[in-house]
Amino acid sequence: MRQITPRRETLPTAQADDTIGVNVLMAVGSGVEKFIRPEKMEELESMVNLTIRNGMPRDEAIYSSTLQETQAQIVITGWGSPRLTVRALEENPQLEYMCHLTGTVRHFIEREALEMGLLVTNWGNLVGPTVAEGALVGILSCLRRTTEVDFLMHRDKGWRGRQEESLFHQRVGLHGFGTIAQNLVKLLQPFQCEISTYSPHAPDEVLAQYRVGRVTDLKTLYAGNHIISIHASNTPENYHIVNADVLTAMEDGAILVNTARGAIVDTDALVTELKTGRIYASLDVYEKEPLPEDSPLRGLLNCHLTCHTAGPTEDRMVDMGDGAIENIRRYIQGEPVERVVDLQKYDLIT
């Protein structure tokens, strides 16, 4: 395999007064207007030679030939983009930078392409605030029994169900301590919660910065907190890591919130536990999406369900576009870019 000189985090061939010589291919599946506002599109077009091929077939040969045709040095990708393979990268040595509008890049670029030196960025910490907000909604919905109250008031024409709880001074356990969990800590600050985390990869200094305690055993985290919010990565090691043994360790009345990925939780084990009425759950992600109509999760009054919409919300997708265009500006003007996806992040990213 031909070795490509490691790409840098700036474009050395571009000059600050000659950025229009930079070729950019936009190859997003659809809905790019949700991310890039008209004025930001104009800003991008003023900086580069822009070719837009959104909705391009997910075909390696077509992708590679389009990169060759446009001589793209930068490609903008997102949901629905084709997958960038090592072969396509070898056929396009001019390609320096993949600016990904959304989150996980595993489906859109082969890991070996990063090993070859391609610079890749994604939405990184920009999505943290809205997903954390979604997790907070899930926590409060369980504490205030909103699903049960909705059924009671709308369907049963009743009045008052089980007693509600407050978030103030609760024990909160965070399963994972990445960007989203860190943003959730900020949202929890007014409620004066006692917060701990199970996160083998989180440095001690980061936990100290957020005043979060470390728990070294997952089962202990789940058993020792009234509220658990999942923010772990969707890795093979984490598949069904929240199993029957972990769930049965939760205290009576405890709350489980998942805005990460459905495969982290053993759905069958969770359904079994929920049907006892002993715990509550708020789920935004599922092992099968869309959630099947006959899913046993549907209709459980102690289970708050949303449709993988924790974040980014529709109105805040523009933050991702703004961040991407700012990164492109930085790149072509010789400044370091932000939210770089290195090999470690590629392996851990949800």
C-alpha positions as CSV (number, residue, x, y, z in Angstrom):
1,M,0.0,0.0,0.0
2,R,1.4,3.4,-0.9
3,Q,2.3,5.4,2.1
4,I,0.8,8.9,2.1
5,T,2.6,11.7,3.9
6,P,0.6,12.5,7.1
7,R,-1.8,15.2,6.4
8,R,-1.5,18.3,8.6
9,E,-4.1,20.3,10.5
10,T,-3.6,23.2,8.1
11,L,-3.5,23.3,4.3
12,P,0.1,24.3,3.5
13,T,-0.5,24.9,-0.2
14,A,-3.2,27.6,0.6
15,Q,-2.3,31.2,1.2
16,A,-4.5,33.5,3.3
17,D,-4.9,35.8,0.2
18,D,-5.5,32.9,-2.2
19,T,-8.0,30.6,-0.5
20,I,-10.3,30.5,-3.5
21,G,-7.8,28.0,-5.0
22,V,-9.0,25.4,-2.5
23,N,-11.4,22.8,-4.0
24,V,-14.2,21.5,-1.7
25,L,-16.7,18.8,-2.4
26,M,-19.9,18.7,-0.4
27,A,-21.2,15.2,-0.4
28,V,-23.9,15.1,2.2
29,G,-26.8,12.6,1.9
30,S,-29.7,15.1,2.3
31,G,-30.9,17.9,4.5
32,V,-27.8,20.0,4.4
33,E,-29.9,23.1,4.6
34,K,-30.7,22.1,8.2
35,F,-27.0,22.5,9.0
36,I,-25.8,25.3,6.8
37,R,-27.7,28.6,6.8
38,P,-27.8,30.5,3.5
39,E,-25.5,33.2,4.8
40,K,-23.0,30.6,5.9
41,M,-23.2,28.9,2.5
42,E,-22.4,32.2,0.9
43,E,-19.4,32.6,3.3
44,L,-18.2,29.1,2.3
45,E,-18.5,29.8,-1.5
46,S,-16.5,33.0,-1.0
47,M,-13.6,31.1,0.5
48,V,-13.4,28.0,-1.8
49,N,-14.3,26.4,-5.1
50,L,-17.3,24.6,-4.0
51,T,-18.9,21.6,-5.8
52,I,-22.2,20.3,-4.3
53,R,-23.1,16.7,-5.0
54,N,-25.5,15.9,-2.2
55,G,-27.5,12.7,-2.5
56,M,-24.6,11.0,-4.3
57,P,-25.0,7.2,-4.5
58,R,-23.2,5.2,-1.9
59,D,-20.8,3.8,-4.5
60,E,-17.1,3.7,-4.0
61,A,-16.3,4.1,-7.6
62,I,-18.6,7.1,-8.1
63,Y,-17.3,8.7,-4.9
64,S,-13.7,8.3,-6.0
65,S,-14.3,9.6,-9.5
66,T,-16.1,12.6,-8.2
67,L,-13.2,13.4,-5.9
68,Q,-10.9,13.1,-8.9
69,E,-13.1,15.2,-11.1
70,T,-13.3,18.0,-8.6
71,Q,-9.8,17.6,-7.3
72,A,-11.2,18.1,-3.9
73,Q,-8.7,18.8,-1.1
74,I,-11.6,19.0,1.4
75,V,-14.8,16.9,1.5
76,I,-17.8,17.9,3.6
77,T,-19.7,14.8,4.7
78,G,-22.7,14.0,6.9
79,W,-25.6,11.6,7.3
80,G,-26.1,9.7,4.1
81,S,-22.6,10.4,2.6
82,P,-20.8,7.6,0.8
83,R,-18.1,5.7,2.7
84,L,-14.5,6.9,2.1
85,T,-12.3,3.8,1.6
86,V,-8.6,3.4,1.6
87,R,-8.7,2.7,-2.2
88,A,-10.6,5.9,-2.9
89,L,-8.1,7.8,-0.7
90,E,-5.1,6.2,-2.6
91,E,-6.8,7.3,-5.9
92,N,-7.1,10.8,-4.6
93,P,-3.8,11.9,-3.0
94,Q,-4.9,15.6,-3.2
95,L,-7.6,14.9,-0.5
96,E,-6.4,16.3,2.8
97,Y,-9.3,16.9,5.0
98,M,-12.7,15.3,5.7
99,C,-15.0,17.7,7.5
100,H,-17.9,15.7,8.9
101,L,-21.0,17.6,9.9
102,T,-22.3,15.0,12.3
103,G,-21.1,12.6,15.0
104,T,-19.8,9.1,14.4
105,V,-17.5,8.7,11.4
106,R,-17.2,4.9,11.5
107,H,-19.8,4.4,8.7
108,F,-18.3,7.1,6.5
109,I,-14.6,6.4,6.5
110,E,-12.4,3.3,7.0
111,R,-10.2,3.4,10.0
112,E,-7.1,2.8,7.9
113,A,-7.7,6.1,6.1
114,L,-7.0,7.8,9.4
115,E,-3.9,5.7,9.8
116,M,-2.8,7.0,6.4
117,G,-2.9,10.6,7.8
118,L,-6.2,12.0,6.6
119,L,-7.4,14.8,8.8
120,V,-11.0,14.2,10.0
121,T,-13.2,16.4,12.2
122,N,-16.8,16.0,13.4
123,W,-19.3,17.9,15.5
124,G,-17.4,16.9,18.6
125,N,-18.4,18.8,21.7
126,L,-20.9,21.0,19.8
127,V,-23.7,18.5,20.3
128,G,-23.0,18.0,24.0
129,P,-25.3,20.7,25.3
130,T,-28.5,19.5,23.5
131,V,-28.0,15.8,24.2
132,A,-27.3,16.6,27.8
133,E,-30.5,18.7,27.8
134,G,-32.3,15.6,26.4
135,A,-30.9,13.5,29.3
136,L,-32.1,16.0,31.8
137,V,-35.6,15.9,30.2
138,G,-35.5,12.1,30.7
139,I,-34.4,12.4,34.3
140,L,-37.1,14.9,35.2
141,S,-39.7,12.9,33.2
142,C,-39.1,9.9,35.4
143,L,-38.9,11.8,38.6
144,R,-42.2,13.6,37.8
145,R,-43.8,10.4,36.4
146,T,-44.8,12.2,33.2
147,T,-45.7,9.1,31.1
148,E,-47.9,7.7,33.9
149,V,-49.6,11.1,34.4
150,D,-50.2,11.6,30.7
151,F,-52.0,8.3,30.5
152,L,-53.9,9.0,33.7
153,M,-55.0,12.4,32.6
154,H,-55.6,11.8,28.8
155,R,-56.7,8.2,28.6
156,D,-58.1,7.3,32.0
157,K,-59.5,10.7,32.8
158,G,-58.1,10.3,36.3
159,W,-56.4,12.4,38.9
160,R,-53.0,11.9,40.6
161,G,-50.9,8.8,40.4
162,R,-47.8,7.7,42.3
163,Q,-45.9,10.3,44.3
164,E,-43.4,12.3,42.3
165,E,-39.9,13.1,43.3
166,S,-37.6,16.2,43.0
167,L,-34.1,16.2,41.4
168,F,-32.7,18.3,44.2
169,H,-30.0,16.6,46.3
170,Q,-30.3,13.3,44.4
171,R,-27.4,10.8,43.9
172,V,-26.6,10.7,40.1
173,G,-24.3,8.2,38.5
174,L,-22.9,8.8,35.0
175,H,-22.0,5.7,33.0
176,G,-19.3,7.3,30.9
177,F,-17.8,10.8,31.2
178,G,-17.3,12.3,27.8
179,T,-18.5,15.6,26.4
180,I,-22.2,14.9,26.9
181,A,-21.8,13.7,30.5
182,Q,-19.7,16.8,31.2
183,N,-22.4,19.1,29.9
184,L,-25.0,17.2,32.0
185,V,-23.0,17.9,35.1
186,K,-23.2,21.6,34.3
187,L,-27.0,21.3,33.9
188,L,-27.3,19.5,37.2
189,Q,-25.3,22.0,39.2
190,P,-28.4,24.1,40.4
191,F,-29.9,20.9,41.8
192,Q,-27.0,20.3,44.1
193,C,-26.7,16.6,43.2
194,E,-24.0,14.2,44.4
195,I,-22.5,13.0,41.2
196,S,-20.2,10.0,40.5
197,T,-19.1,8.2,37.3
198,Y,-17.8,4.9,36.0
199,S,-15.5,5.9,33.1
200,P,-12.2,4.0,32.8
201,H,-10.9,6.4,30.1
202,A,-11.7,9.7,32.0
203,P,-8.5,11.3,33.5
204,D,-8.5,12.1,37.2
205,E,-7.9,15.8,36.6
206,V,-11.1,16.0,34.4
207,L,-13.2,14.4,37.2
208,A,-11.6,16.8,39.7
209,Q,-12.4,19.7,37.5
210,Y,-16.1,18.8,37.4
211,R,-16.1,17.7,41.1
212,V,-17.3,14.2,40.1
213,G,-16.3,11.1,42.1
214,R,-14.9,8.0,40.4
215,V,-16.5,4.5,40.8
216,T,-14.3,1.7,39.6
217,D,-17.0,-1.0,39.2
218,L,-20.1,-0.6,37.0
219,K,-22.4,-2.6,39.2
220,T,-21.4,-0.5,42.2
221,L,-22.3,2.7,40.2
222,Y,-25.7,1.3,39.4
223,A,-26.4,0.1,42.9
224,G,-25.2,3.2,44.6
225,N,-27.2,5.9,42.8
226,H,-30.8,6.8,42.5
227,I,-30.4,8.1,39.0
228,I,-28.2,6.6,36.3
229,S,-27.5,8.3,33.0
230,I,-25.8,6.4,30.2
231,H,-23.1,8.1,28.2
232,A,-20.9,5.2,27.3
233,S,-19.5,4.5,23.8
234,N,-21.0,1.9,21.5
235,T,-18.0,-0.4,21.4
236,P,-18.1,-4.2,21.2
237,E,-16.9,-4.3,24.8
238,N,-20.0,-2.3,25.8
239,Y,-22.5,-4.5,24.0
240,H,-25.2,-5.4,26.6
241,I,-22.9,-4.3,29.4
242,V,-26.0,-3.1,31.2
243,N,-27.4,-6.6,31.8
244,A,-29.8,-8.3,34.2
245,D,-27.1,-8.5,36.9
246,V,-26.5,-4.8,36.7
247,L,-30.2,-3.8,36.5
248,T,-31.3,-5.9,39.5
249,A,-28.6,-4.2,41.5
250,M,-30.4,-0.9,41.2
251,E,-32.3,0.3,44.2
252,D,-36.1,0.3,44.3
253,G,-37.5,3.4,42.6
254,A,-34.2,4.1,40.7
255,I,-34.1,5.7,37.3
256,L,-32.2,4.7,34.2
257,V,-31.8,7.2,31.3
258,N,-30.2,6.2,28.0
259,T,-29.3,8.9,25.4
260,A,-26.2,7.0,24.2
261,R,-26.9,3.8,22.2
262,G,-29.5,1.1,22.6
263,A,-27.1,-1.8,22.3
264,I,-25.4,-0.8,25.6
265,V,-28.5,-2.1,27.4
266,D,-29.9,-5.6,27.2
267,T,-33.4,-4.8,26.2
268,D,-35.0,-8.1,27.3
269,A,-33.4,-7.7,30.7
270,L,-34.6,-4.1,31.0
271,V,-38.2,-5.0,30.0
272,T,-38.2,-7.8,32.6
273,E,-37.1,-5.3,35.3
274,L,-39.5,-2.6,34.2
275,K,-42.5,-5.0,34.2
276,T,-41.9,-5.5,38.0
277,G,-42.6,-1.8,38.4
278,R,-39.5,-1.5,40.6
279,I,-37.6,1.0,38.5
280,Y,-38.2,3.7,35.9
281,A,-36.5,4.3,32.6
282,S,-36.3,7.0,30.0
283,L,-35.0,5.8,26.6
284,D,-34.1,7.8,23.5
285,V,-32.2,5.1,21.8
286,Y,-33.0,1.4,21.0
287,E,-31.4,-1.7,19.8
288,K,-33.7,-1.6,16.8
289,E,-34.6,1.7,15.3
290,P,-37.3,2.8,14.5
291,L,-38.7,1.1,17.6
292,P,-40.9,-1.8,16.4
293,E,-44.6,-1.3,16.9
294,D,-44.8,-4.5,18.9
295,S,-41.9,-3.6,21.2
296,P,-42.6,-4.6,24.8
297,L,-41.2,-1.2,25.8
298,R,-44.4,0.4,24.5
299,G,-47.2,1.0,26.9
300,L,-45.1,0.6,30.1
301,L,-46.2,3.5,32.3
302,N,-42.8,3.5,34.1
303,C,-40.9,4.0,30.8
304,H,-40.6,7.4,29.1
305,L,-39.9,7.0,25.4
306,T,-38.5,9.5,22.8
307,C,-37.5,8.9,19.2
308,H,-33.6,9.3,19.1
309,T,-34.2,13.0,19.3
310,A,-32.2,14.0,22.3
311,G,-29.9,16.1,20.2
312,P,-29.1,18.0,18.2
313,T,-32.5,19.5,18.1
314,E,-33.7,20.8,14.7
315,D,-33.1,24.4,15.7
316,R,-29.6,23.8,16.8
317,M,-28.3,21.8,13.9
318,V,-27.0,25.1,12.5
319,D,-24.4,25.0,15.3
320,M,-22.8,22.0,13.6
321,G,-22.7,23.8,10.2
322,D,-21.2,27.0,11.8
323,G,-18.5,24.9,13.4
324,A,-17.7,23.0,10.2
325,I,-17.3,26.2,8.2
326,E,-15.2,27.8,10.9
327,N,-13.0,24.7,10.8
328,I,-12.6,25.0,7.0
329,R,-11.7,28.7,7.3
330,R,-9.1,27.8,10.0
331,Y,-7.7,25.0,7.8
332,I,-7.2,27.0,4.6
333,Q,-5.8,30.0,6.5
334,G,-3.2,27.9,8.3
335,E,-4.8,27.8,11.8
336,P,-5.3,24.6,13.8
337,V,-8.8,23.1,13.4
338,E,-11.0,21.9,16.3
339,R,-12.7,18.6,17.2
340,V,-10.2,16.4,15.4
341,V,-11.2,12.7,15.3
342,D,-8.0,10.7,15.9
343,L,-7.8,6.9,16.1
344,Q,-8.6,6.8,19.8
345,K,-11.8,8.9,19.2
346,Y,-12.7,6.9,16.2
347,D,-12.7,3.7,18.3
348,L,-14.6,5.2,21.2
349,I,-17.1,7.5,19.5
350,T,-20.7,6.6,19.9
